[in-house]
């Protein structure tokens, strides 16, 4: 499963990436620091799941 992680907090973003990549069936294909970047990466990377913070700069998770 391809996952995109989006969070404005770098520590949270990196921690989630590390934990998710420990799972054999999960591949973190990208990370984003704001909603606009997450939207762009979704078009480029076509993830199966987006794990996104609700409160994000530029464009939020809602």
C-alpha positions, -999 to 999 in steps of 0.1 A, spaced: 0 0 0 14 34 -10 10 61 17 16 98 17 22 115 51 13 152 54 20 171 86 34 206 92 54 193 122 86 177 109 91 155 140 56 140 136 60 136 98 94 119 101 82 97 131 51 85 111 73 77 81 97 56 102 69 37 119 49 31 88 80 19 68 85 -8 94 54 -26 80 62 -49 51 30 -40 32 33 -2 36 55 20 15 56 57 23 60 72 -11 62 108 0 58 134 27 44 169 26 47 199 50 15 217 40 -18 210 23 -8 225 -10 22 203 -13 1 172 -3 -24 180 -30 4 182 -56 21 150 -44 -12 131 -46 -14 139 -83 23 129 -89 26 99 -67 -10 85 -67 -10 71 -31 -36 46 -19 -39 64 15 -31 100 26 -24 103 64 -29 141 69 -31 164 98 -64 183 100 -48 217 108 -23 225 82 -8 257 67 -18 269 32 -45 242 28 -59 221 56 -68 185 58 -106 192 57 
